[in-house]
Amino acid sequence: MQQDNTLQNGRIQRFLRGVEWLGNLLPHPVILFMIMCVIVLAVSYIASALGVSAIDPRPEGAAGRSADGIIYVKNLISGEGLAQIVSNLVKNFTNFAPLGTVLVALLGVGIAERSGVISAALRGLVLKASRKLVTFTIVFAGIMSNTAAELGYVVLIPLAAMIFHALGRHPLAGLAAAFAGVSGGYSANLLLGTVDPLLSGITQEAARLIDPSYVVGSEANWYFMMVSTFLISILGYLVTEKIIEPQLGKYNPNDASDEEILNSKIEPLTALEKKGLLFAGLSAVIFALLLAWTIIPEDGVLRNPKTGRVAGSPFLHGIVVFIFVFFAVSGYVYGKITGSMKNNNDVVKAMSESMSSMGLYIVLVFFLAQLLAFFSWSNLGAIIAVKGADLLKELGLTGPLMLIGFILICATINLLMSSASAQWALTAPIFVPMLMLIGYAPEVIQTAYRIGDSTTNIITPMMSYFGLILAVAMRYKKDTGAGTLMAMMIPYSFAFMVGWSLLFYLWVFVFGLPVGPESATYYSVG
């Protein structure tokens, strides 16, 4: 038995080293986008010279359709192409849909994060849970922490390990449960967060390669992701209780590399923190009621003024504003009561610090915006989509299993490139138009991507917080290695992949439910 375990661990270690080696071959995402821009320019020159083209699937008179019904590759290295690049370089950046929406949402999240309300809410949620429900609550809290992802990794995962140890349970089981929720359930949430406008903006830009007027809202996957929150929480609970904790066995304190951590005490919420959470919660409820008043009544002021419906309403178009206000109000109220925000300058400081943490994202967006623009101008994205869609139709790969296969592709790519935005930015311009042409709406395609992207976060050393999680684990069990951590998380990854894909199939194709408010399931080019 011991020899079998040794062989298994050896295979895991070799696989891990292989993944890490392949991942390290990839340059930084910013450099990768720069390289891709140059590649698109070069390919546009070669493909244009070779006369590469495709039949335009859009009907006559449709926006963006060529006069003769043929899509030709445009040479971007020509005089006309270079003039277009130079004239629109800044505009590509400033008009890039996800840029403004993510930054606006983050202003509110920054106030809430730095006031301490999110951290206190997570602590309160986990500490108040009964012994029987503590595992479920930790996974659930991990998923909810994704509105401010760093707090989940930095606060909740170490806290979960401490709670399990305090309860006489194996601390690594608590760490694994929290890690599964924070990272494996990254896309699920009851609330809209900064990842929603980020991904929807990229999806929208990709969809416009086929339909220049297509709009993908931040709320595009909201219904499905809310239900997914409970599914992932249940699966995380079952895997922890039935597989991980029994496999770990009884914890031996002598395994710790840091004896001080075993004596660490979990600080309960103070009376002031509880008061702050109470009033922050009340302010959030009042805001939600006011918002409901503007949208639920048939004459609600934020309904579509022309149709009177929610579809196409200022409410949906301005959902990012409400994310900003929701977090800003609750964060400010909590900060004023607890004293973490003494005056208006503290609010400004919280927002400015939040923006300063986005420097890398802004640099990345600049080159990402150029890449998507080059794809669009050169017509390479549209031609690849048409050719790919035709191939899928010829092979008969147009049914629901096609999207399940797409989930697996995204999950595999995520092992090497764990950044959700970077991965989607590279794959969306190809897969979104291609799958639109075989009949699926961008909102459904994005949902499938989010499942694949989330489920393998917890088993790749390329995930940015993998080293931090490993360091926390080693404090409780000094011989924990990358292979040990990955092996511990594989059951979660497998359970999430199977369970989430099954939910997706049932939700979309069996029950025919929309993945979000007014989100279409199918797309017709005509």
C-alpha positions, -999 to +999 in steps of 0.1 A: +000+000+000+028+024+009+046+016-023+014+024-043+011+057-025+047+065-033+042+057-070+010+078-070+027+108-053+056+105-078+032+107-108+015+137-092+048+154-087+059+148-123+025+160-136+028+191-114+063+198-126+052+194-162+023+219-157+046+243-140+072+240-167+047+246-195+032+275-176+066+291-171+072+290-208+043+315-212+054+351-209+036+376-187+000+383-199+009+418-209+039+406-230+017+378-244-009+403-256+019+424-272+032+394-290-003+384-301-008+419-315+024+416-336+013+381-347-021+394-358-005+421-379+018+396-396-009+371-402-032+398-417-004+406-442+001+370-452-036+360-453-045+391-473-017+383-498-031+347-501-066+360-506-081+342-476-118+348-473-151+333-461-188+337-470-205+363-448-232+344-429-251+376-420-282+385-441-282+413-466-286+447-450-272+436-417-247+459-400-211+453-409-220+429-438-198+433-469-215+444-502-206+412-521-213+388-491-177+378-488-154+385-458-118+393-469-088+396-447-077+432-444-039+439-444-032+460-413+004+466-424-008+485-454-009+523-455-046+522-448-042+497-420-014+516-403-034+548-405-063+531-388-041+518-360-024+551-353-057+570-354-075+547-331-049+534-306-060+557-278-097+553-287-094+515-285-082+518-250-106+544-237-136+528-254-129+493-242-161+482-224-147+464-193-123+492-184-147+517-170-172+492-156-146+473-136-130+505-122-163+520-112-174+488-094-140+486-077-144+521-062-173+508-041-157+475-033-126+493-023-146+513+003-162+482+017-129+463+017-109+489+035-136+498+060-134+462+072-171+453+066-163+424+042-137+409+065-160+413+095-189+398+076-168+367+066-156+362+102-191+366+116-206+342+091-180+315+098-177+320+135-215+319+140-219+286+122-227+255+142-202+227+144-224+206+120-226+234+095-192+249+098-178+231+067-207+242+045-205+278+059-168+280+051-172+269+015-202+293+011-182+322+027-153+314+003-176+318-027-192+350-013-157+364-007-151+366-044-167+401-044-133+410-029-111+380-040-079+389-021-098+388+012-109+353+006-073+341+000-056+363+027-083+362+054-107+333+050-083+304+041-060+309+072-091+315+094-107+283+082-076+263+091-076+279+126-113+272+131-109+235+122-080+232+145-099+249+173-127+224+168-103+194+171-105+187+134-077+186+108-067+222+099-058+212+064-094+201+058-106+236+068-080+251+045-090+229+016-127+237+021-120+274+021-097+271-009-123+252-028-149+279-022-127+309-029-109+296-059-129+266-072-162+284-069-147+317-083-175+325-107-204+316-084-219+343-062-252+357-049-240+392-057-225+407-088-188+415-084-160+430-104-155+398-124-189+401-140-184+434-159-149+423-167-159+391-184-191+405-200-171+433-215-147+409-232-176+387-243-194+417-258-163+428-278-159+393-291-197+390-300-194+422-320-172+404-345-204+388-357-231+413-345-217+449-341-247+459-320-247+430-296-247+439-259-237+416-230-246+430-196-228+425-164-258+406-151-257+381-180-250+350-159-266+362-126-294+336-122-272+307-130-243+319-108-267+324-078-279+288-080-243+276-085-234+292-052-255+266-034-244+237-056-207+244-051-213+249-013-230+215-011-204+197-032-176+214-013-192+203+020-196+167+008-161+163-006-146+178+027-167+156+050-167+124+030-133+123+013-107+149+024-111+149+062-113+110+065-083+108+042-062+132+063-070+114+095-064+127+130-042+158+132-008+154+149+003+188+164+039+176+161+036+179+123+034+217+126+064+238+115+051+268+134+041+259+170+028+294+176+000+289+151-014+261+171-019+285+200-034+312+179-069+323+190-098+332+168-109+366+178-147+368+179-164+399+166-164+428+191-196+446+201-186+475+180-180+453+149-214+436+154-231+470+157-213+481+125-224+450+106-260+455+118-262+491+105-243+482+074-268+454+067-297+478+074-283+503+050-279+476+023-315+465+028-328+500+025-308+506-007-322+473-021-358+483-013-353+517-029-339+499-060-367+475-060-392+504-060-377+517-092-379+484-111-406+461-097-437+484-103-449+485-139-443+523-139-409+520-122-386+548-132-357+525-141-377+503-165-373+506-202-391+539-210-402+527-244-414+491-237-420+493-199-401+461-195-369+453-176-351+442-208-330+471-221-338+492-191-316+518-174-315+493-144-297+467-164-276+491-183-265+507-150-260+476-129-224+485-123-235+518-107-256+499-083-227+475-074-207+506-067-234+523-045-242+490-026-207+484-015-199+521-009-229+527+013-225+496+034-188+501+037-191+538+047-218+531+073-197+503+088-166+525+088-183+554+105-197+532+133-165+513+140-142+542+135-123+527+106-134+557+085-133+588+106-139+614+078-144+619+041-107+618+035-107+581+046-133+574+019-112+591-007-081+573+005-099+539+003-110+546-033-076+558-044-058+528-028-083+506-046-074+523-079-037+521-073-040+483-070-053+483-106-022+495-123-013+462-138-049+457-150-049+490-168-016+482-185-030+448-195-062+463-208-044+487-231-028+459-251-058+437-248-080+464-263-055+467-293-055+429-298-093+427-300-094+458-323-068+442-346-088+410-347-119+429-357-103+452-383-084+424-400-115+402-402-093+373-390-116+367-360-147+366-382-131+343-408-118+319-381-153+318-366-170+311-399-145+284-409-146+269-374-184+269-373-186+253-407-162+226-396-183+219-365-214+216-385-198+192-410-187+170-380-221+173-364-207+189-333-234+215-327-254+200-298-252+205-261-222+182-258-203+208-279-205+232-249-196+205-225-165+200-246-158+237-245-159+236-207-132+210-207-111+230-232-113+261-209-105+240-179-074+226-196-062+260-207-067+273-172-040+249-159-014+270-178-031+304-177-051+309-145-060+345-150-097+346-159-095+378-178-063+370-197-075+335-207-109+348-218-093+377-237-073+352-258-100+327-264-132+347-266-125+363-300-123+328-314-149+308-295-176+334-290-181+341-327-177+305-336-203+292-312-226+321-321-226+309-357-237+274-347-266+289-327-256+297-291-259+331-274-228+348-260-243+348-225-245+310-225-210+307-240-196+329-213-214+307-186-197+276-200-163+294-199-167+304-163-174+268-153-142+256-170-121+285-157-131+280-121-129+243-116-092+239-123-080+270-104-074+248-073-052+222-090-027+244-109+005+258-094+001+287-119-027+301-098-013+334-083-022+325-047-011+288-049+022+297-032+004+315-004-020+286+003+010+262+003+028+284+028-002+284+052-006+246+048+031+241+057+027+259+090+003+231+101+020+202+083+057+209+075+061+182+049+033+196+027+044+200-009+028+213-040+019+178-050+003+172-017-018+203-019-028+195-055-037+159-047-059+171-018-078+195-041-083+171-071-115+156-056-130+191-054-120+199-089-135+167-103-167+171-082-171+207-093-165+199-129-190+171-131-217+187-109-214+222-124-215+208-160-245+187-152-263+217-137-254+237-168-268+210-191-300+207-171-305+244-166-299+254-203-310+224-223-335+204-202-354+232-184-346+259-209-340+285-182-321+318-189-287+321-174-294+357-164-320+385-167-332+387-203-302+365-214-308+345-245-299+309-249-297+307-286-285+331-313-297+333-349-275+351-374-305+359-396 
